[in-house]
């Protein structure tokens, strides 16, 4: 018969020896090389198409650089001073800010409404989602040309029904006044991007657990209270992403105004990016001044995005 013995001390059975903690495995050289290999294509792409162009633009902004004459020498503060003294700078900044505010409020409000409309699965949900998302597949330049034909007094299909109904006696000039040109462009952007932002918000809505809504319903919360206290707080990250994308895209607006209005009438719809284009290629051919204004726009965008991230992070905390 086998008998096992256990070492006994004054307090009883001897305690087991503590296990030796294992050190975390250091990444091998092969793993590091694999990581660098995966990151190299993106790094090369960013270097070639982002860092290098910014360096070239910064060099141009400090030089007397013309479109056909090339670099004519160092002119560090002169280009920035001339860009800030341009008579169209303040009107362009004011119009861009006004357009950004109007577009962001209307676009995000409509996108949220559409996302709530197609959130629940029903018979027509698939059709509605597709219909709302189809305009997003069209390029912005193509959409601008389409609306340019729609707004044209000679070929617009809108004017004929209005005249037959007796609403107007002459063709409506949708782009003839500053107010009408602004709202006509806003309609184009809302039609083009509402489905895209609807999709982003729809993903955020579907990520909210259904148990939260069931608990709110059992507690007697109505639809308005549920939307205010549950949907909006849990949708904050998606709304923040859409806000940043919409604000940045509106501040850099160019295609739609260049095709629809060319900055008119009387430079009332000129944006900051269009002003940069006019300085470089619109007859002035001053690449140095255009580059200086581009650097100022870049700094302003970085500051605005930093403030947005800080404000949204503070709300989340």
N, C-alpha and C positions, 0 to 999 in steps of 0.2 A: 504494500500500500504506500502511495507517494504522499509525503507530508511536506507542505510548504511553510516556510518560516518568514515572518515579517519582523523587521527591526523595530523594537519598542523603546521609547524614551520615557522619561518621567511624566510627560504630558500625554502619552499614548502613542499612536502610530506616527512614524516619522513623516513630515510633509514632503511632498514631491518637489523635485528641483524645478525652479521657474524656467519656463521655456525661453530660449534665447531669441530676442526679436530679430526678425529678418530685415536686412537692409534692402531698401528699394533698388530694384535692378536699374543700373545705369543704362541709358540708351547706347547701343553699340554704334560703332562708326558706320556700319552699313545702314542702320536705321536713319542716322542723320543724313547720309547721302541720299537716301530715298526721299526723305522729306524735302531736301533742297531740290531734288529732281522734279518733284510734283509742283513745287512753288515757282520753279524757274520760268515756265512759259508765261504765267501771269505777271511775274516781275518784269520780264523782258517787254511784254506788251505795255505795261504801265510806264516803263522807262521810255520806250520809243514814242508812244502816242500821247503821253501826258507830261512827263517830267521834261523831256527834251523840248517839246513845243513851248512849254511855259518859260523855259530858259531862253529860247529864241525870242519870244514876245517881250520878256524883260529886257533883253539886250536891245531890241528895237525901240522900246519905250525910252531908252536913255540915249538914243542916237537921232540925228537928223536923217531919217530914212524915208525916201520917197518911193513910189511904186515903180517908176521907170529909171530913176537915178541911182537907186541903191543907197548904201550907207555913205553919208557925207561927213561923218565925224560925230564926236561926242556932243550930246545935248541933254544932259541929265535932268535938270529941273524944268527946262523950257517946255517940253512936250506936256508935262503934267499941268503946268500953269496955263498953257493954251487950251488944254482939254477942259479945265475947270472954268475958263473964261468964255467958253463957247455959249452963244446966246440961246441955243436950243437945248442946253444940258438940263436946266431946271424944268422947262416944260416936258422934256422927255422923262425925267425922273418922276415928276408928278403924275403924268399919264400912266407910266408903268406901275406905280404904286396903286393908283386908282383901279386900273385894270386887274391887278393881282388880287386886291381885296374883293372886288365884285365877282371875279371868276371863282375864287376859292370858296366863298360863301355859297354861291348858287350851285357850283359843281359838286361840292361835298354834301350839301343838303339833299340834292336830287339823287346822288349816288347812294346815300344812306336810305332814302325812301325806296329806291328800286331794290336794294338789298333786302330790306324788310319785306317787300312785296313778294319776292321769289325765294324767301328763306324756307318756307314750308313746302314740302313736296305735294304737288297736286297734278291734275290732269294737264294743265297748261304751263306748268313750271318750266319744263325743258324748252318749250317754244319761246317763252318770254325771256329766259336767260340768253338763248341764242340770239333773239332779236335785239336785245339790249347790247349784246357784246359785238355784233357784226360791225358797227361803225368803227370799232377800235382796230379792226384789221386793215382799214384803209389808211394810207399814208397821210400825214398832215398836209403836205403840198397838194396831193390829189384831192383831198377833202376841201381845201381852200379854193382850188380851181372849180370844183363842183358848185360850191356856194357862190363863187364869183359869177358863174352863169345864172345861178338862181336869183342873184341880186341885180343883175344887169337890167336897166330899164328897157332895152331893146328886145332881149330874148327871155326875160323872166317869165316862167309859167304862172307866177303868182299874180301878176298885174292883170292878165286877161280875165280871170274869174272875178276879180275885184271890180273891174269896169263893167262886166256883165251884170253884177249885182247892184251896181250903182253906188258903190262905196267911194269910188274916186273917178274923176274925169280924165286924169292923165297918169302916166306911169309913175310909180313911187320910186324915188331915188333912195334906196336903202343905205347907200354909202355917201350921200351928198352932204350930210351935216355931221359935226363931231359926235353928237349924241347918238344919232342913228348908226354911224359907223362903229362906235364902241359896242352898242348892243347887238348889232349884226355879227360882229366878231365873237362876242361872248356866246351867242347862240350856236355859232359854228363849233367853238371849243367844247361847249357843254354836250352837243350832239356827238362829237368825236370821242370824248374821253369819259363820259358818264358810265358807259358799260365797263370800262377798264377799272375805274375806282369802285364800281359796284361789285366787281369780282373780288377785289381785295377786301372789301368790307364783308362780303358774303363768307369768305373764308374765316374771318374773325368771328362772325355770328355763329357759324357752325362749330367753332371750337369752344363755345360756352356750354358747360354741362347742362343737360336737361333737368337734372335733379334740382338745380338752383331755381329754375322756373317753377317746378312742382312745389318746392318748399314755399316759395312766395305766394303761389296760388292757394295753398293750404292756410297760409297766414292771412288770407283775405286781401292781398294786394291786387289792385286793379291794373289794367294795361298801361296806363300812364305812369303809375308808380313803379311798375316792373321795368318799364323802359328807362325811367329816370334813375333808379337806384340800382339796377342790375345790368341792363344792357349797355348803357353808356359807360359806366366804370370798367366793365370787363372788355369793352371794345376800344378802350383808350389807346392801346398799342397800335391797332390797325388805323384808327383815326389819326394818330400821330404820324404814321408812315405816309398816309394819303395827304396830310397837310403839308409835310415837308416836300413831297414830290410836286404837289400842285403849286406851292409858293415858288419853288425853284424854277419850275417850267414856265410859270407866268412871268417871273422877273426876266427870264431869258427869251421872251416871245420875240419872234422875228418872221417866220414863214408866213403866218396868217396875215399879218399886217402888210408885209411886202407884196403879197399877191393881191390882197383885197383893196388896200387903200394907198399903198406906196407912201405912207405917212401923212396923207392928206385927209380932209381938205385943210390947206394952209398949215401943214405940219402939226395938226391937232391930234393925230394918232401916231406920232413917231415914238418909238420905244428906245430904250438905252442901247440895245443891241443893234437896232437899225441905225442909230446915230453913229455907232462905231463903224458900221458898214459904209455909211455915207462918207465918213472921214477917210476911209481907206480906198474905196472904189467908186464912190458916187460923184466924182468930179474933182474932189480935193486932192486925192492921191497922196495923202499924208499918212503913211504907215506908222511913223513914229508917234504921232498924236493919237491915232487909233489904238496903237498898242498900249499907250499910257492909260487911255480910258478903259481898255480891257483889263489892265492890272487893277485899276480902281474898282471896277465891277467885281472882279474876282475876290478882292479883299472884302467888299461889302457882302457878297454872298456867303463867304466863310463866317463873317461875323453874325449874319442873320441865322444861318444854320446852327451855329454854336449856341445862340440864344434860344433857338427852338428846342434843341436837344436838352439844354439846361432846364428850361421851363417844364418840358414834358417829363424829364427825369424827376424833377422836384415834385410834380403832381403824383407820379407813381409812388415815390417814397411816402 
